[in-house]
Amino acid sequence: MIEGKKLFITGGAGFIGTSLIKRLIVDNEIIVYDNLSRNALKDSGLWSHPNLRVVQGDILDYELLKASIPKDVNFILHMAAIAGIDTVIKDPVKTMEVNMIGTYHVLKALRELKLLDKVERFINFSTSEVFGITAFRVDEKAPTNLQPVGEARWTYSVSKLAGEHLTYSYYKQYGLRAVTIRPFNVYGPGQVGEGAIHHFVVRAIKNEPLIIHGDGDQIRSWCYIDDMVEGILLCLEKEEAIGEVFNIGNPKGTITILGLAEKVIQLAGSSSQIVHVPKTYVDVELRIPNIEKAKTLLGFEPKVDLNEGIKRTIEWYRNKMGVKS
């Protein structure tokens, strides 16, 4: 149980950050550092909570970032990043800058503030994209994959992988109590950005066409947001997490993108049609995590199956959009 702690969360106004804050805000003080480009926090009902302080700032603004970190902080969660395939392809330079230099900035600030041995836990958020195009039941010891230079998509994975190496180096060299999390396709109520379930659900509720790039035979494992938050909390609480990398996902939520679209339409009672459009980018064809390490060291066990998670997500968006079932 995390109580009476002070947390500093970069990118904390995003989907995962907001969901985590909901769980912790009553018993803890939370400072969010975010440029608010993807702001799930504003509609969460938490914006004016007395235990929350939001600093609007860019992760590349080192002086503001450093000045915003409290000297008595207990937990640092570094979530700020450029993500989403469309955004990454449009701006690969910004992707590399934010994800690599941003991670360096947070760690450098902790070193200059002399907080490396005081912070109880530093959580670095990486990505399942580090496993490349084909990732079948990959565990944390599986080789990470550096794809060919020249394809913008891989700027995201290589920038995140660099952040993993830097974080681990701070653990080994300076004793920072660091953990890296690799999320696998998280979805659920409150999502902002480019997630497939988010788009499918919103369009299905409106009875609009669901757009699939290519044949839809890409395979993903989907993890409901509540399970993701449980995984984060375990990484904050368990001493066994320090110095480790964890896959956090749900292998039981595995389905093709076409099957996912069909499932969303069926569960929403929608009249939406599925429309296939050409795939104009390199894609990950198969991504299924092995989560045995998280189960063994943390006691992590995803509980929400795909049908239940999608139903909850549909209901949340219906209420938000004022659409009756």
C-alpha positions in Angstrom: 0.0 0.0 0.0 1.4 3.4 -1.1 0.4 6.1 1.4 1.9 9.4 2.4 4.3 9.5 -0.5 5.3 12.3 -2.9 5.3 11.2 -6.6 6.7 13.2 -9.6 5.3 11.9 -12.9 6.6 13.2 -16.3 3.9 12.7 -18.9 1.5 12.1 -16.1 -1.5 13.8 -17.9 -1.5 10.9 -20.4 -3.8 7.9 -20.4 -1.7 5.6 -18.2 -0.5 8.4 -15.9 -4.1 9.6 -15.3 -5.3 6.1 -14.5 -2.5 5.6 -12.0 -3.2 9.0 -10.4 -6.8 8.0 -9.8 -5.5 5.1 -7.7 -3.0 7.1 -5.6 -4.3 10.6 -5.3 -6.3 10.3 -2.1 -3.4 9.1 0.1 -0.4 10.7 -1.7 0.9 14.0 -3.1 1.4 14.0 -6.9 3.2 16.4 -9.1 2.6 16.0 -12.8 5.1 17.5 -15.3 3.6 17.5 -18.8 3.3 19.7 -21.9 -0.4 18.6 -22.0 -0.3 17.7 -25.7 -2.3 14.5 -24.8 -4.4 15.5 -21.8 -6.5 12.7 -20.3 -6.2 14.4 -16.9 -8.4 17.3 -17.7 -11.6 15.2 -18.0 -10.8 12.9 -15.1 -12.3 15.0 -12.4 -8.9 15.2 -10.7 -7.7 18.5 -12.2 -8.5 20.5 -9.1 -7.8 17.8 -6.5 -5.9 19.3 -3.5 -3.2 16.6 -3.7 -2.4 17.2 -7.3 -0.1 19.9 -8.8 0.4 20.2 -12.5 3.4 21.8 -14.0 3.0 22.6 -17.7 6.4 22.1 -19.1 8.4 20.3 -21.9 10.7 17.4 -21.0 13.4 19.2 -23.2 13.3 22.3 -21.0 15.9 21.0 -18.6 16.0 24.0 -16.2 12.2 24.0 -15.7 12.2 20.2 -15.3 15.0 20.3 -12.7 13.3 23.1 -10.8 10.0 21.2 -10.7 11.3 18.1 -9.0 10.7 18.3 -5.2 13.8 17.7 -3.0 11.7 15.3 -0.8 10.3 13.3 -3.7 9.8 9.5 -3.0 8.9 8.1 -6.4 9.8 9.3 -10.0 7.8 7.9 -12.9 9.1 8.9 -16.3 6.3 8.5 -18.8 6.8 11.5 -21.0 7.4 10.4 -24.6 6.4 10.8 -28.2 4.4 7.7 -29.1 1.8 6.5 -31.6 2.8 5.3 -35.1 1.3 8.3 -37.0 3.0 10.9 -34.7 6.3 9.0 -34.9 6.4 8.8 -38.6 5.5 12.4 -39.1 8.2 13.7 -36.7 11.0 11.2 -36.2 13.5 13.9 -35.1 11.2 15.1 -32.3 10.6 11.4 -31.4 14.3 10.8 -30.9 14.9 14.1 -29.1 12.0 13.7 -26.6 12.5 10.1 -25.9 16.3 10.0 -25.6 17.2 13.5 -24.4 14.1 13.6 -22.2 15.2 10.5 -20.3 18.7 11.9 -20.0 17.3 15.1 -18.6 15.3 13.4 -15.8 18.2 11.3 -14.7 20.7 14.1 -15.0 18.4 16.3 -12.8 18.3 13.6 -10.1 22.1 13.4 -10.1 22.5 17.2 -9.9 19.9 17.5 -7.2 21.7 14.7 -5.3 18.6 12.6 -5.2 19.9 9.4 -6.7 20.3 7.6 -3.4 17.2 9.2 -1.9 14.5 8.3 -4.5 12.7 5.1 -3.4 11.9 4.1 -6.9 12.5 5.4 -10.4 10.2 3.9 -13.0 11.2 4.2 -16.7 8.5 3.5 -19.2 9.8 1.8 -22.3 7.8 -0.1 -25.0 7.1 -3.6 -26.4 8.3 -2.1 -29.8 11.9 -2.9 -28.7 11.2 -6.5 -29.8 10.8 -5.5 -33.4 8.5 -6.9 -36.1 8.0 -10.4 -34.7 7.7 -11.0 -31.0 6.1 -14.3 -30.0 5.9 -14.9 -26.3 9.0 -12.8 -25.8 10.5 -12.6 -22.3 12.8 -10.0 -20.9 15.9 -11.9 -21.9 14.8 -12.1 -25.6 17.0 -10.0 -27.9 15.9 -6.5 -28.5 15.8 -5.7 -32.1 17.4 -2.8 -34.0 15.6 -2.5 -37.3 17.1 -0.9 -40.4 17.9 2.8 -40.4 15.7 4.7 -42.8 12.3 3.5 -41.6 10.8 6.2 -39.3 8.8 3.8 -37.2 11.9 2.4 -35.6 13.1 5.8 -34.3 10.6 5.2 -31.5 11.9 1.8 -30.5 15.6 2.7 -30.7 15.0 5.9 -28.6 13.2 3.9 -26.0 15.9 1.2 -26.0 18.5 3.9 -25.4 16.5 5.1 -22.4 16.5 1.6 -21.0 20.2 1.3 -21.3 20.7 4.7 -19.7 18.3 3.9 -16.8 20.1 0.6 -16.1 23.4 2.4 -16.2 22.3 4.8 -13.5 21.2 1.7 -11.5 24.6 0.0 -11.8 26.8 3.0 -11.6 25.0 5.2 -9.1 22.7 2.8 -7.2 19.5 4.4 -8.4 16.6 2.1 -7.5 15.4 1.9 -11.1 12.9 -0.3 -12.8 11.9 -0.4 -16.5 8.4 -1.4 -17.7 7.6 -2.5 -21.2 3.8 -2.1 -21.7 2.1 -4.3 -24.2 -0.9 -2.6 -26.0 -2.8 -1.0 -23.1 -6.4 0.1 -23.6 -9.4 1.2 -21.6 -11.6 4.1 -20.5 -10.0 7.5 -20.8 -7.5 6.6 -23.5 -6.2 9.5 -25.7 -3.9 9.1 -28.7 -3.8 6.5 -31.4 -4.7 3.1 -29.9 -6.7 0.7 -32.1 -9.4 -0.1 -29.5 -9.9 3.6 -28.7 -10.5 4.3 -32.4 -12.6 1.2 -33.0 -14.9 1.8 -30.0 -15.5 5.5 -30.7 -16.3 4.8 -34.4 -18.5 1.8 -33.5 -20.5 3.8 -31.1 -21.2 6.3 -33.9 -21.9 3.5 -36.4 -19.0 4.8 -38.5 -16.7 2.6 -40.6 -13.8 0.9 -38.7 -10.6 1.5 -40.7 -8.0 -1.3 -40.9 -4.6 -0.9 -42.5 -3.9 -3.9 -44.7 -5.6 -7.3 -44.2 -5.9 -7.0 -40.4 -3.9 -10.2 -39.8 -1.5 -8.4 -37.4 -1.6 -10.1 -34.0 -1.6 -8.2 -30.7 -2.1 -9.0 -27.0 -4.3 -6.3 -25.3 -3.9 -5.4 -21.6 -6.7 -3.5 -19.8 -5.7 -0.3 -18.1 -6.6 -1.6 -14.6 -4.2 -4.5 -15.0 -1.5 -2.1 -16.3 -1.9 0.1 -13.2 -1.6 -3.0 -10.9 1.7 -3.9 -12.6 3.0 -0.3 -12.0 2.0 -0.4 -8.4 3.8 -3.7 -7.9 7.0 -2.2 -9.4 6.7 0.7 -6.9 6.1 -1.5 -3.9 8.3 -4.6 -4.4 12.0 -4.5 -3.6 12.4 -7.4 -6.0 11.6 -5.0 -8.9 14.8 -2.9 -8.5 17.3 -3.2 -11.3 14.9 -5.2 -13.4 12.9 -4.9 -16.7 9.4 -6.2 -16.8 6.9 -7.0 -19.6 3.5 -5.9 -18.4 0.7 -7.2 -20.6 -1.9 -9.9 -21.0 -1.1 -12.8 -23.3 -4.7 -14.0 -22.9 -6.0 -10.9 -24.7 -4.4 -12.0 -28.0 -6.3 -11.4 -31.2 -5.9 -10.3 -34.8 -6.7 -6.6 -35.6 -9.5 -7.8 -37.9 -10.9 -10.0 -35.1 -10.6 -7.1 -32.7 -12.7 -4.9 -35.0 -15.3 -7.6 -35.4 -15.4 -8.1 -31.6 -15.9 -4.3 -30.9 -18.7 -4.1 -33.5 -20.4 -7.1 -31.9 -20.1 -6.0 -28.3 -21.2 -2.5 -29.1 -24.2 -3.7 -31.1 -23.0 -1.5 -33.9 -23.9 -1.3 -37.6 -20.4 -0.2 -38.5 -18.7 -1.7 -41.5 -15.0 -2.7 -41.7 -13.0 -0.9 -44.4 -9.6 -2.0 -45.4 -7.1 0.6 -46.7 -3.5 0.1 -47.9 -0.9 -0.1 -45.3 1.7 2.6 -46.0 4.1 1.8 -43.2 6.2 -1.0 -41.7 4.1 -2.8 -39.1 4.7 -5.2 -36.2 3.1 -8.4 -37.4 3.1 -10.4 -34.1 3.4 -9.2 -30.5 2.6 -11.5 -27.6 4.4 -11.1 -24.2 5.7 -13.7 -21.9 5.0 -12.3 -18.4 6.4 -15.1 -16.2 9.0 -12.8 -14.7 6.4 -10.3 -13.6 4.3 -13.1 -12.2 7.2 -14.7 -10.3 9.0 -11.6 -8.9 6.0 -9.3 -8.5 3.0 -11.5 -8.2 1.5 -9.8 -11.3 -1.6 -11.4 -12.7 -3.9 -9.7 -15.3 -7.5 -10.1 -14.3 -9.6 -8.4 -16.9 -10.3 -10.5 -20.0 -10.7 -8.9 -23.5 -14.5 -9.1 -23.7 -15.0 -7.6 -20.3 -12.4 -4.9 -20.9 -14.0 -3.9 -24.2 -17.5 -3.8 -22.7 -16.2 -1.4 -19.9 -14.5 0.7 -22.5 -17.6 0.9 -24.7 -19.8 1.9 -21.7 -17.3 4.6 -20.6 -17.2 6.2 -24.1 -21.0 6.0 -24.4 -21.4 8.0 -21.2 -18.7 10.5 -22.2 -20.2 11.0 -25.7 -23.8 11.0 -24.4 -24.8 8.1 -26.7 -27.4 5.7 -25.6 -26.9 1.9 -26.0 
